[in-house]
Amino acid sequence: MTIITVFFLAGCNGPQSFLNPAGPSAHAAARLWWGMFGFSALVLLSIVALWLYAMWRKPKPLTDAQARRLYNRWIIGGGLLLPVVSLSVLLGFGIPMGYRMLPLPLAGQTPLRIEVTGHQWWWEVRYPEAGIVLKNELHLPAGAPVDIHLTSSDVIHSFWIPRLAGKLDMIPGRTNILRLQADASGHFRGQCAEFCGTGHAGMVLAVQVHTTEDFQNWLEAQQHE
């Protein structure tokens, strides 16, 4: 089963594959996914092995006392210890990964602020410091943290650039902040990840990541248009 799953996962690539991360937040999400996948596969194999053992073994006659002890052992081990240990391992691995995805303050550095508003069915992208407004396109500098301030003008949308970070809901009347950072320049694809009406599937965001110098040149060119 695990071999078959890994075989199909080999095709999980492309512009919207979170298994092909291109930024710190996306790397954390991918590591969390692989950790949970590996742990789940281990639990599945262990349960299948126990099931096969139970099917093939030759039962031995037990006294009532021995049967009760065996019953209690399985209840405590499988019903109490296994869930507690499993959840502890997953939380111990997952909480630090989630912590790395938060827009926490950075020492001596102020992330670029970009405001994105979701509409049915398009994206309004604003660079408040530069006075730039774009439609359905987002430009980012490579290697620098960027805080995306997200809201919606109508219904709930969800901002998602799979290769750069996890998704975050855009809620009318509320602003959520998502920290993005791209490792290198390139083209990426964003998508609304919350069904928002008949045009949901076409609510696509073109993302261009520039080198630091090219991004500054782009900002200046936009300001002079």
Backbone hydrogen bonds, N-H to C=O, Kabsch-Sander energy under -0.5 kcal/mol:
donor,donor_aa,acceptor,acceptor_aa,energy
5,T,1,M,-2.4
6,V,2,T,-2.7
7,F,3,I,-2.0
8,F,4,I,-2.0
9,L,5,T,-2.2
10,A,6,V,-1.0
10,A,7,F,-0.5
11,G,8,F,-1.5
12,C,9,L,-2.2
13,N,11,G,-2.1
17,S,14,G,-1.5
18,F,16,Q,-0.7
20,N,17,S,-1.4
22,A,163,R,-3.2
26,A,164,L,-1.0
27,H,23,G,-2.7
28,A,24,P,-2.1
29,A,25,S,-2.1
30,A,26,A,-2.4
31,R,27,H,-2.5
32,L,28,A,-2.3
33,W,29,A,-2.3
34,W,30,A,-2.8
35,G,31,R,-2.5
36,M,32,L,-2.4
37,F,33,W,-2.8
38,G,34,W,-2.8
39,F,35,G,-2.3
40,S,36,M,-2.6
41,A,37,F,-2.4
42,L,38,G,-2.1
43,V,39,F,-2.4
44,L,40,S,-2.6
45,L,41,A,-2.6
46,S,42,L,-2.1
47,I,43,V,-2.4
48,V,44,L,-2.6
49,A,45,L,-2.4
50,L,46,S,-2.2
51,W,47,I,-2.5
52,L,48,V,-2.7
53,Y,49,A,-2.3
54,A,50,L,-2.5
55,M,51,W,-2.0
56,W,52,L,-2.2
57,R,53,Y,-2.2
67,A,63,T,-2.5
68,R,64,D,-2.2
69,R,65,A,-2.2
70,L,66,Q,-2.4
71,Y,67,A,-2.4
72,N,68,R,-2.7
73,R,69,R,-2.2
74,W,70,L,-1.9
75,I,71,Y,-2.2
76,I,72,N,-2.8
77,G,73,R,-2.5
78,G,74,W,-2.6
79,G,74,W,-0.7
79,G,75,I,-1.6
80,L,76,I,-1.1
81,L,76,I,-2.9
82,L,77,G,-2.3
84,V,80,L,-2.0
85,V,81,L,-2.9
86,S,82,L,-2.6
87,L,83,P,-2.7
88,S,84,V,-2.1
89,V,85,V,-2.4
90,L,86,S,-2.4
91,L,87,L,-2.6
92,G,88,S,-2.5
93,F,89,V,-1.6
94,G,90,L,-3.0
95,I,91,L,-2.6
97,M,93,F,-0.9
98,G,94,G,-2.6
99,Y,95,I,-2.2
100,R,96,P,-1.4
101,M,98,G,-1.1
102,L,99,Y,-1.2
104,L,102,L,-2.1
106,L,109,Q,-0.6
109,Q,106,L,-1.5
112,L,145,P,-1.4
114,I,112,L,-0.5
114,I,147,D,-2.3
115,E,126,R,-2.6
116,V,114,I,-0.5
116,V,149,H,-2.8
117,T,124,E,-2.7
118,G,151,T,-2.3
119,H,122,W,-2.7
121,W,119,H,-1.0
122,W,119,H,-1.4
124,E,117,T,-2.6
125,V,123,W,-0.6
125,V,134,L,-2.6
126,R,115,E,-3.3
126,R,124,E,-0.5
127,Y,132,I,-2.9
130,A,127,Y,-0.8
131,G,127,Y,-1.7
132,I,127,Y,-1.5
134,L,125,V,-3.3
136,N,123,W,-2.2
138,L,206,A,-2.7
140,L,208,Q,-2.4
142,A,210,H,-2.8
143,G,182,A,-3.3
144,A,141,P,-0.9
146,V,180,L,-2.9
147,D,112,L,-2.8
148,I,146,V,-0.7
148,I,178,L,-3.2
149,H,114,I,-3.0
149,H,147,D,-0.7
150,L,148,I,-0.7
150,L,176,N,-3.7
151,T,116,V,-1.8
152,S,171,I,-0.6
153,S,118,G,-2.5
154,D,155,V,-0.6
157,H,170,M,-2.1
159,F,168,L,-2.7
160,W,191,Q,-0.5
164,L,161,I,-2.4
165,A,161,I,-2.1
168,L,159,F,-1.9
170,M,157,H,-3.4
171,I,169,D,-0.6
173,G,152,S,-0.6
174,R,171,I,-2.1
176,N,150,L,-2.3
176,N,174,R,-0.5
178,L,148,I,-2.4
179,R,101,M,-0.6
180,L,146,V,-3.3
180,L,178,L,-0.6
182,A,141,P,-0.5
183,D,22,A,-3.2
186,G,209,V,-1.8
188,F,207,V,-2.8
189,R,15,P,-0.8
190,G,205,L,-3.3
191,Q,160,W,-2.6
192,C,203,M,-1.7
193,A,158,S,-2.0
200,H,197,G,-1.7
202,G,199,G,-0.8
203,M,200,H,-2.0
204,V,202,G,-1.9
205,L,190,G,-2.2
206,A,136,N,-1.9
207,V,188,F,-2.3
207,V,205,L,-0.5
208,Q,138,L,-2.9
209,V,186,G,-3.0
210,H,140,L,-3.2
210,H,208,Q,-0.6
215,F,211,T,-2.6
216,Q,212,T,-1.9
217,N,213,E,-2.1
218,W,214,D,-2.3
219,L,215,F,-2.6
220,E,216,Q,-2.3
221,A,217,N,-2.2
222,Q,218,W,-2.5
223,Q,219,L,-2.0
224,H,220,E,-1.2
225,E,222,Q,-0.9
